[in-house]
Each structure stands twice: as structure tokens, then as C-alpha cells.
């Protein structure tokens, strides 16, 4: 927001205060000053009259004008199209200094002498660009310093107003802040409206059908106005705020909005048939707004209408055909309070953001609406003529009830951690505008809708007292902290372990696109976000690895083809037995790329499958857990290269290669293997495991090798578990060879097992171990149909 300090001076005396002091205090109090624009004073520029205008003899686009400044007549060459005889204009004499440092000198343009320059608003520093020269009012006296008519020197502050401080979206609001910060008196004047005897209600009426979204609607009728330019000082102030002057009626509504923060709108009374009706739009109803665009409305949008048509989108923009025209003579002046949520929703759905909606969305001071409609009517009568009809057209609105809440001054001071006396706390709150009833009841003013509870009072005290005065303190950290939970310990240990194995941790949002997630998860479990920040973040993730796949894709597009990534995160699923979704913590790690491409080692086809399986096994080995890997059926995994992970008969995760069809969907070519483990289930398995310590044997291990021919589809883990659990003397089992070929037979494979034996009390003999091996061979033949090779 742009704030002119010349304008601020109407409300508060800032003499003796430097611009830098104002900027620093405002910033430190929460109104960040992002920029300071200092406009220079024009020197040697006076009002003058164009006596005559003739065509330049040597240039079609130039004119030769005779200009009278009250003391002399000067010949001036001018290139503006809008210059004409009889105009009163700002004239820079030879020697004049314009903002920006330009000094006017004698010149000869295309052979014709020019003694000075007729100025545009841009050349006087009033606006960035101008289409032509600046034309002053016809009754302006000539020979007067231009600064006596319009202040060319000014300082404009560019403020970043936070959404909660709607009260500062006006000159008055900023002036109020300055008066508080510098302990200066705030001066708010008033006006008296001279009404005619003619009743406004005899011409039009006001009806509000939706008082929830429009609690207050006021209107005044001004008849017999003359449309023209607004006074120069008003135009100058509008320009300083970044608003382009249009005509006196529109400029006045903009001026009041900028000065007091109250949006207004003026309708051409000719276009209002019957009366003003504030109602909900009909589904599919259309209106052409002032920007020339046709808008299609929905039934939950609020409109201003008459008996036959829509006149405006409430609080946002007027209709093209109901606005002020060059021949308008009668005006209906609207001043209202609209519910912020209604305006915000409508503006967002229609893609419309205006100065009016910007203020209504954040909440205006509803108490000042009657004063503002009178103030705007007063300005219209003064600068556009006309007669104000008697009475304000309005709905039967309810008086504002201020917000009251309990507080304790001592508690407010303690909350910000500063030793401020109760007396000083109350003094600051009164300066801010908080009324104190008794000693413990605060009443927030109507213009501070952000003050709702006693904690808000602490913020007000802190910023007015001065954040820079609040001492820096080191927070207390107690030596005895809360004991780390088993899950927290598990997560910490796994993160360190994976980092040691060369994996990089990633952190993704818990939200993702439901359309994307649907490729990897069951849609019936999705938890939808009611108000997503974007279309691709409308669903809570139910699995972790899809987010890592996006990380993989981003790196892949940037030429990184070898990656090992992991993430530990919470996932959410619909809980059929409760309104709140279920939450679980999961670990996911993903591997992509040929890690041996440039090595003499070469690469096996299924190398990455066993690589990621070994990572998974390393986690289980740390906690002395025996995992069982069984063929899985996850639809997003390769049907021949995947496995479900079981511990003690319970599934806790899965691993495998991404399904071939997924590579096209992900737009990737390198093989990708994923693993996802439920850490809550893993934690439970660790907690169930009984830790025991056994005596180490001092006698040597003995091993025996056997090769078994089994069906190709039989999981090797089944035979492995059978042998492992066959005898207490068997301490370990390894599968060290797999062979298939003509000698074995179609549909069969040969698996070679190495069995390690050990005894705590003695050295085992061949007879003892051979006996066990023979029993194993008989057992696997009976159990699995295996044969000794």
C-alpha cells in the first residue's frame, strides 16, 4: 500500500519527525516499510495561460504556442496533442528545475525558439507516464507557483500490510499508528450534510435479502451533478496512491476508500429500475463488469441488483452499464458492510481482485459506514454540484456489538516476558484504542477485528513497547528431558544406518495429487484435503515411496542417474471406525541406476533386487529379527521381481522393482527398486523379541553341503527355514549355488545348501552330522518333493 505523508498530515502532526524515524518505527511495530519514494519539489514552475496555438512551420507534430504567465508572454514549442489556446497549464520558465534534476534552458526546436516548457503530470513527478500536458481548472489564477496549488514535493511510503491489520489499509489507519508510536494527537474531522427537503425514499428503495452476507447497506441519492474532473489536489493524492483519476464522482469514491478504508460505489440512477436489491445471484446468471468482461455467477455469490437486472458484483466491481457516464446527472451512492468470507470466496472464484474486494475480504470498520456515505455525499455536492436528497436509504441493520473479553494486565506482561507495570500496560492498551471496563474487561474497537482475546493484547503491548526493548534470553533447557520412545529411537538409528550405507534422506510434503497417488494406492483409503493449497496437493499420502519417485524423476531429468534415497514419514488412511484418519509411520528407500556400469565387475540382471534386499536385511539384522520374503502381488511392482516382507508371520512391508508399465507413466528408463516398511509394526516386533545370551562354544564348527533338486516355483526360503529349524546343532544355513539346465530337467532347479553344525560341549563327529543330514534329506523329500542331486 502506498501512503502519502502529505495526506497523513491531515490527521496527525508529524513535524520534527524524520521520514527514516517514521519508517523504522512503523516497521518495528509490524507495518513493514518496503520502500520510500521521495518526490522532489518543482522550482520555477507557475500557472500560465496558452494565449494562442499555431502549427510549427517545420514539423507536423509540433505546435508553436504563446504562453502568458501574468508578467510576460513566451513563445513555447510543444509536442502534446492535447494543448490548445485558452488552457491554464503549468509552465516551466527558463531556469526552472523539475523533479529528477532537469533544468529548463533556451532551446531551438526545428528552427523555432522555445522559451520554457508546458509540463505534463509526469514531468512534475506526479505520475510515471502522461499522455499529454497537464490542464488546470479554467478558474485558476495565472502566475501562481504550482506548489501553491498542488504539492509536488512529497514522501510516499510503500507498506506491506499483513492480512490481520485491515485497519491500516487506509491513510487514517496509518496516521493512527503514527500517532500511537510518536504519542501525537489524532485529529479526525467531520462534515455536515446539507439535505434537500425532497425525500430519497420517494425515488428509490433498498432491500437486503441476504443480511448474513450483507449486514449493513446504505445509500444516498444526489441529483443534478455535473461530471467533470476532480480537483487537482485530489487527483494528486490519488496518483500518489497509485490510482488513476477518472472523473469527479469516481475519484471521490476512491478518495474516501483510500482515506478511511471504506469502499463505495456510485451508480447512474437512470440505470436503477425500481430500487436496489441485495440478493444471492441465480445459478448461471451473467453480468458484464466495468472491465468489459462477462462474468457467470453462481447461487452462493452476492449481487447488487434492481427489479430486472444485476447492477454489480457485491463488494468487488460494478456493472458496465450501471456505472457513471459522461452525461450522468443523478447518482445513487452505495456504502455497505459485506461479510469478508463471502467477498473472498466470490473474488477467488471469479478471479477478480480489486481495491474494494481487498479491503472487504480483510474486514472493514462497520461502525463508520454511515459517516462515510455522508462524507462522500458531501464531497460530491462540493466538487460535482447537485442536491443531496433527504434521508439515507438503508436496511434494518443491527447496531455493532463490540467484542469483550477478560484479561489481566500482569498476565499480559508476563506473556511477552518483560517486566512492565500494570499501569504501563493499561496505558499502552488505551493508546491502541482498547477500552478498559473495570480492571479486567477489555473492549476492542470496531476497526480492530483482529483483537479477539487477551493474547492479542500481549502482541499489542509488545509492539508498542518496542520489540527492540525486549531482552534476549536463553531458554531454559533441563538436563533431564523426556525419555526417547522406542519408535523415536528406531527412526534415529535407522536414519544413521541408511546414511552410513550411502543413502540420502529426502523430505516431502504429506500432500500429493490424488490422481498421481491412485497409481500406487487404493483410492478408498484416501484422505482428501477440503481446502488444498493447490490442485496437485489435494490428498494425504497413504504410502511414502511415490514422493521419492518424484525426487528420482527430478534428478533424472537433471542428468543424475544413480541414486539411493530414503524417507521416514507419516501416512494417513481413512478410518472406517472413526472420523479421524489413521496415522502410521513408514520407512521407504529407493535405488536407481547401474552402480557397476563403468566397472570391470560387470552387472547381474537382478543385482539391484538383492542390493535393496540386503539393505532391508541389514535393518533386520541390527535388531536380531528373522525376515521371511514371500512372492508378493502389489500391482505397481514387477510381477517376477517383488516380495512381501514377513516377520513372525506378520506382513510389515514389501520390496521389488517398479512395474514395467510404470516407467512410461513416470517418464523414466533406468531400473528402479523400492522398499517400504511399516515402522510401527517393526517397533512392535522389536519389542516382542526376547533378548537372550548364550554361551559361546569353544569347539570348532563343522559344515556339510547338500544339493537338492526342487520345483522351479518352490520358494527357496521354505527349504531354508525347514533346515534352519531342523536341529539345535544347526547354527546357520547358506544357499551358495543355484543351477538349472538340461541335466536337471525342465521345471526344476538345483539348490546347494551349506549347513553349519556346532556343539557347546564337544567336537562333533562325521557320524553325528551325517545322521542329521540324512534325516534332512528324507524330510525335504517328504515335505517338498525334493531329491538329492
N, C-alpha and C positions, 0 to 999 in steps of 0.2 A: 504494500500500500504506500502511495506517495503522499507525503504530508508537507504542506507549505507552512513554514514558520511565520510568514506574514499573516496567514489565516489564523494560526494558533493564537496570535497576539490579540485577536478579538475576544478571547476567553480568559487568557492569563498573561500577566505582565512577565516577560522573560528578559527584561533589561538587566544588564550586568551579568548575564549568564552566557558563556561562550557556547558555540554550536557543539564543540567537542565534549563539553561537560554534559550537555543535554543528551548527546548520542551515547556517552558512556553510561550515564545513569539509567537511561531507558533500556539499554542492552542488559545491564546488570540486574534490572528488575524483571526481566523476562520478555521485553519487547525488543527483539534484536534489530539494530540498525545495520542494514546490509550495505548502504551506500549514502553518501552525502553529495548532493549536487548544489554547487554554489553558483548562482546566476549573477553575472556582473551587471552593474548599473550602466545604462546608456548615457553618455555625456555629449551635450551639444545637439540633442535631438529635440525639436519643437513641433508643435502643431502648425500646420500651414494649409493653404487652400490652393488647389490646382485652378489657376485662372483660365488657362487655355491648353488645348492639346492639338498638335499638328503632326502630320506624318513626317517621319525622318526622310530627308531627300535621298539618302544613300542606302537605306536599309528598310525592307518591308516590315520587319518585326519590331522595329523601334519607333518610339514616339518622342517628339520634342515638346516638352511641357513648360509652361511658365508658372512658377510657384511663388506665392506671396506668403511670407511669414510674419507680416504685420509691420516689418521695418523696411524690407526690400523685396524686390521681385527677382527671382533667379531663373535662369534657363537650365533645365534638367532633362537629360536624355534618359528615358525609361523604357524597359523591355516588357513590363507587365501588361497582360491583355486587358485587365480589368480597370486600368487607370482611365479617368475621364475628367473633363472640365467640371468644376463646381464641387468636387470632392474635398473633404477635410482629411488630411493624411499626416502621418508622422514624417517629418522632413529632417534629414541629417545634413547640417550645414558643412561646408568645407572646414576641416579641423575636428569634426565630431569623432568621438571614439565609441564604437559599437562593442557589445559583448563579444568576446573572443579576440579582442585586440585590434580589430580592423579600424584604421584611421581613414576618414574620407578626405580625398585630395581633389584638386582640379583635374579634370580629365577631358580628353577629346575622343569621342566615340564616332567612328566612321566619318571623321572630318567635322563634327559638330561639338562645340564646347559644352561641358556639363558641370555646373557649379553646385554639387551636392548630390544627394540621393533620396528618392522616395522609398521608404522602408516597408518591408513585409514583417509579419509577426515573427518569422524565423530569424530574420536579421536583427531583430530586437531581443532575441533569445527567449521568446515566449513559447515557441513550439519548434519541433525538429524540422518540419518541412511546411512550406506555404505555396499555394497555387498562384498567388498574386500579391499585390500590395495590401497593406492593412488600411481599411477605410473606417474612419472615425465617425461618430454621430454628427449629423448635419448642424446641430446647435452648439458644437464645440467651438470655443473661442480660439483664435489663432495666436501664435506667438508664445504659447504656454509650454513650459518644459514638460516633456512627455511623462516624466516621473511623477508629476503632479496629478496626472490622470490615471496612469497605470504604473504600478511598481515594477520596474524592470529588474531591480535587484531583489533577490530572494534566496532562501536556502530551502531546498526540498530534501526531506529525509525519506529514504526507501526503507520501509519497515517490513519485517517478516512477522506477521501476527499469527500466533498459534491458534488452532481451532477453538480452544476454550475461551479465548479472550475476544468474543464477538463485540464487546463494548468498546474495543479500541479500533473498530473498523469505521471510525469517523474522526473528524477534526476535534470535536468535543471530547471524545474518549481519550485521545492522545493528550489534549490540553489538560484533562482531569488528572492523567498520570503525572504530567509535568508539575502540576500544582501540588500534588501529594509529595513528589520526590524532592521538590525545592521549597516546600512549605510556603507556597504562594496562594493567594486567594483566587478562587474560580468564579468568573463572572458569567452568568447565563442570563441573558436578557429575555424580554418577552414582547409580544406585539398585541395590538388591539385591532380586531377585525371590525370594519365598518360595514354592516349589513344593510341591504335594502329592505323595504317593508314586504316585498314580494316573497312568498313562501316557496322554498325549494321543493317542498313536497307536492306542490301543485303541478310541477313539471315532470318529476320522475320519482321512483321509489327504490328502495333497497330491500332485497330478501336474501337471507342466507339459509340454504337448505342443509348444508353440512357445517354445523357450528363446531364440530370436533376438530376439523382441519382449518376452520376459519372462525376463531372465537370472536374476532373484532373486525368489522368492516364499516368504514366511514366514507362519506362522500360530500363534496361541496360543489355547487353549481355557480360558475362565474359566466355571466352573459356580456356580450359586446366587447370581447377582447380584440386586440389588433396584433396579428402575428408579425413579428419582425425580429431584429437582432436583440439579444440581451445586452445589458450594459457592459461596457468594456472591462470594468473591474471584475465582473462576474465571469466573463469569458476568460480573463487572465487566470483566475483561480481554478476554473475548470481545466484549463490547459496545464497548470502546474500539477494537477492530479492525474493527468494523462487522459482526460476526457475531451473529446472534440465538441466545440459549441455547435448547436444546430439552429435553434430559434429560441425566443424568449420563454415560451411555455415549457418546452422540453428541457432547456437549460436550468430552469428554476427547479424542476423535479429532481434533476441530477444534483443540483447545488445543495438542496436540502438533504438528499441522501448522503452526500459526502460530508456535509457539515454535522449532521445529527445521527447518521446511520439508519435513517428511516426511508426505505424505498417508497416511491409514489409513482402513480401513473395517471396520465391525462388522456381522456377520451374526447373525441369530437362528439358533442352532444347530439348532432344531427344523426349520427350513426347508431344511437341508442334508441331502440324501439320499445316503448313502454317503460321499462325500468331495468335496474341492474339485479341480476340473479346470480348468486354464488352457489354453484352446484357441482356435482360429480359429472364428468363427461360421460357420454354414451359410448359404448364399445364401438370402435371404428370411426367415431366422429372426427371430422377433419377441420383444420384451421390453418390459414396462411398467416404466418407471423411476420413481424416487422422486417426480418431479414430476407423476406421473399420466399421462404421455404414452406412447403406444405407439410404439416405435422399430422400424423394419425394418432389419435388419443385412445386411451383405454379407460374403462369404467372406474378405476381407482385413482384417476387424475382429477385435480380440482380445476375448474374453469370459471372465468367471469363471462357471463352471457347476458343477453336480453331475452325478450319473449320469443325471438325467432332464430337467433344465431349465437355462435361463440364470438366473444369480443377479445379475449385474451386467455393465455395460459397463466393461471393464478400465480402471482409472485415471481414469474420468470420473464415473460415477454408479452407485449400487446399484439393484437392482430393488425395486419397490414392495412385493412380498410377502416379501422376504427380509430387510428392514430390522428395526431394533429396534422392538418393540412395547411397550405399557404392561405386558404380562404376561410379557415375556421373562425367562427365568431363566438360560439358558445362552447364552454368546456365543462366536462364532468371530471372532477379531481378525486382520485381514489387514494385512500390511505388505510392500510389494513395490517392485521397481525395474522400470519399464517403459521400453522404448526410446522416446525422445522423438518420433521420426518417426512411429511407429505411433499414439501418442496424438494427435498433431497432426492426422494425416490423418483419424482417426475422428471427433474432435471437430468438425472442419470439415465433414465430410460430413453428420454428424447435426445440425449447427447447435447444438451443446451446448458451452457454456463454463462451467466450474466452477472453484472454487478449486483443486481437485485437479488437473484437467487443465492448468490454467495453470502449475502447478509441474512436472508431469511433462513437458510439452511443452518446457520450457526445460532440463530435466536436473537431477535431484536428486543428493545425495551418496549414492551406492550403498553406501558403506562403513558408514554409520550405521544401516542397516535393522535389524540385529539388536538394537542398542541401543534403537532406537525402539519395536520391538514389546515389548521388556521394560519400557521406561519407561511405555508406555500401559497394559500389563497391571498394572503396579504401581499406577498411578493408579486404575484400575478397581477393584482389590481394596480400595484405601484409601477410595474415595468411593462405591462401589456394593456393597461386600462381595463375597462369593463366594470361590471357591478356584481358584488357578491350577494347572492340571494340568501334570505333569512333561513337559518336552521341548518343543522348537519344531518344528512340522510344517514341512517345507521340501523344496525340490527340491535336486538335487545341483549347486549353483551353484559357479562358478569364482571364486576369490579375485580381487579387483581388482588389476590391474597398473597402477601409476601411469605417467604419461607422462614420459619422459626425453628431453632434447634438449640439444645442445651450445650454449654461449653464451660470450661474452667480455665481462666487466664493462666494459672500456674501450669496446668497440663499442656496448654498450647505452647508455652515457652520451653517446657521440658521436651516436647516432641521434636523440636529443632535443635536441642542440645546446647542452648545458650542461656546464660543467666540474665534474663530480662525481668524487671519488676512487673508485677501485675498492673501497676499504674501505666507503665510504658506500653504494655500490650494493649490495654484498653484505648490508649491514646492513638496508637497506630491503627487499630480497627475502626475508630471513629473517623480518622482521616480517609480511610479507604471507602467509607460510606456505610459501614456496618452500624446499625442502631443497637444499642445495648439496653435491654429491658431488665431492670433489677441488676443483678450481678452475674447471672448465669444463663441468660437467654439472648441469643444473637438473632437479629433480623437482617437478612441480606437484601440489598437494594434491587429494584426491578431490573436494572441494567447489568447486574452481575448474576446471570443464571448459572454460572459455573460454581458458585459458592453454595454448597448444599449441606455440608457437615462440618464438625469442629476441626477436622484435619485440614480442610480448605483454609480455615483461619490461620493455621500454623504456616501454610505456604505464604499467605498474605503478609504475616508478620515477618517472616524470613526475608522476603524480597524487599520490603520497605526498610526493614532494619539494615539490610545490606548483606548479601551473600559473602562479600569480601571480608566482613567483620566476624563471620562465624569461624572460630578457630579450627585448625586442622587437628584432629585427634586420631590416634591409632586405636583401632578396635581391639577390644579385649579378646584374647584367644586363650582358652583354658587348656591346661596341659592334658587333662582327661577329657577326651572327646567321646562321642558315641561310638560304640563298638561297630566295626565293619560287619555288615551282614554277609552270609555265605555267598549270596548272589553277587554282591559288590566285589567281594574278594575274587570270585570266579572270573568276573568280567575283567578285573585288573590283571590277573595272572594270564588270562588268555590273550589279552591285548599285547602284553610284553612278549609272550611266546611267539605270536604271529609276527610281530615286528622283528624278533630275532631270526625268524625264518625267511625274512626278506619281503614280507607283505607290507603294503602301505594302507593306513587307515583312511577311510572316507567318511564324511558326514553329510547325509542328505535330508531333505525335508520329509516330514511324516506324511505329507500330502502328495498325491500324484494324480495323473489323469485316469479316470475310471475306464476310459476306452483302452488305454495302454495297459492298465493293470489286468483287464479282462483276459488278456492273452496268457496270463500266468496264474490266475487265481479264480476261485468260484465267486461269481457275482452275488450270489445270495448272502455271502458273508460280508459284503462291502458296507462300510460306514460312510455315508455321504455327508459332505460338509454343506450346511444350509446356506452359508454366505461366503463362498470361496473367493479368495483374493484374485484368482484368475481361472480361466476355463480348464487349464491343464493341472489344476491343484484342487479338484473337487471331491476327492476320495481319500480316506485314510488308508495307508498301505496295510495289507494283510500278510505280506511277505517282504523280505528285505532286499533280496537279490535283484529285482527289477531296477531299483535305483542305482545299484552298482553297474548294471548293464548300460545305463545311460552314461555313467562315468567312463566305462570302457569305450563306448561309441565316440564320445567327445575326444578322448585321447587317440583313438584310431584315426579319426578324421584329421588329426594334427600330426600324424606320422609315427605315433608311438604304438608299436605292435607287440610288445612283450610287457605284460602287466600281471601283478599279483596284488589284489585289493581285498580289503575286508571291512566290514561294518558291524557294529553291535548296536541294535536299536530296538525300540518298542514297536509292536504291530497291534492293530486293533481289528476286532471282528464283531459282527452283530451278535448280541447275547439274546437268545430267544426267551430266556427266563428273567430278563431284567432290561429296563430301559437303557441303562448304561452299557456301553460295549465292553467286551472282554479285552484285556490287555496282556500281552506276553512279550518277553524279551528274547530276541533271537540273534544268533551269530550267523553271518553269511560271508563266505570268502569265494573269490572268483579268480581263475587263472586263464590267461590268454597268451598264445604265441608259442613259437617253436624255440625253446631255450637252448637247443643244440644245433641250430641251423648252420652256424659258422664253425662248428667244432668237428674234429675228426671222429668223435664218438658216434656220430650218426643219430638217428632218431627212430624209435619204435612207434608203430602206428597208435598204440594205446598208451603211450608214455604218460600223457597228461592225466589220464584217468587214475593211474597208480600214483602219480605225483600228488594229486589233490586228495586221494585216499590216504596217502602217507601223512599228509598234513592233519587230516582228520584223526588218524590213528595216534599221532603224536599228542594230540589233546587228550585222548582217552588214556593213553599210557601214563601220562602225568598223574592221573587220578586212579591208576590201577583198575581201570574198567575194561572189561572184555566186550568188544562190539561184535555184532553179527551183521554181515552185509548180505541182504537178500535182493533179488531182482525186483525192481520197483515198476510202477505204472504211471508215473507223473506224465501228463500229456505234453508238457513243454520240454521233456528230456528225450534224448535219443533212445529208442526202444531197446537197443542192444548194448548201450553203454551207460547204464544208470543203476543205482542201488538204493534201497531204503536201509536206514541205519537203525538197528535194534540193540538195546541193552536190557538184559534180563527180561526179554520177551516183549518189551515196550518200544514202539517206534518213537525215535527222538529227532529224526531228520532224514535227509536224502542227499545224494550227490550224483553227478553224472554230466554228460555233455549236453549242451543245448540241442534241441531237436533241429534236424536239418532245415525244416521249413521256417524256423525262427530266424535263421541267418538272413534270409531275404527280407523279413519284416524289420529286423534290426539294421539292415544295410551293412552287414559285416561279412568278412570272408574267413578270417582266422578262426581256428577251433577254440571254443570257449567251454570251460568246465566250471561248474558251480557246486557249492555245498552249503546247506542251510541246516542249522542245529537249534533246537528249542533249548535255551539255556535254563529255563525253569525246570524242565524235565531232567536235564543233565545235573542240575543242582540237587534235585531230589535223589538221583541215582548215587551221587557222591555222598549225600547224607546217609543213604541206606547202607552203603558199603561198610563192612566191618573191618577195621584195621587190625591186623594181627602180625606178629613177628615170629618167624620160625628159625630154628637153629640151622646154621649153615653146615652142610656136610663137608667133612674133611677127606672124603673118599672121591675118587675120580668118576667123571660121567662116562657112560657107555652109550654109543648110538648104533642103531640098526636102520638100514634103508630097505624100503619095500616099494615096488611099483605095482599099481593096480590099474586094471582096465575097467573103465566105468562108462556109463552112458554119457553122451556129449552134453545133454541138457541137465545133468545132475550137478547142482552147486557143489564145488569142492569144499565149501565151508561145512557142509553137513558131515562129510567124512573126517574133516579136520577136527570138528568138535567131538565126534564119536571117539577118535583115537585119543584126543587130549584127555578125555574124562574116563578112559577105559581102566586105568590103574593108578594108584597113588605113587607108584615108582616112575611113572612117566612125568617128566618135568617140563618138557617142551616138545613141540612138533613143528616142522618146517615143510613146506611144499617147495621143492627145489627144481622140479622139471615137469614140463607138460609136452606130450608128443601125440601127434595124430598122423596117420598115413595108411598106406595100403596094408602094411603088416598088422595093423591094429583092427582094421575093419571099418566100414562106413558107419557113422553114427556113434563111434566110440573114441575115447581118448585115453592116453596113458598118463597117470599122475604119479609122480615119485615123491614119497614122504620120508623124511629123516626123523627118527624118533629118539629122543634123548632120555636115558634112564639114570637114576641116581638113588642111593640108599644112605640114610643117616648113620647107620651102624656098621656097615661093611662094604667091601667091594663086590659088586655084582658079578656073577659068572655068566658065561655064554648060555649055559643050560637054562638059567633063570630068565634071561631076557628073551631067548629063543622061544621058550614056552609061552611067554606073553604075546610075542609076535604071531605065533601060530593061532592063538585064540583070537587075536585081532583080525587075522585073515578070514577065519571062519565067520567071525561076527559081521564083517562088512559084506561078505558074500551073501549071508542070510538077510542082512538089513537093507543093502543097497544093490544087490545083484552084481557086486564087484568080483573080479577074478584076478588072481596073482599073475602078473605078466611073466 
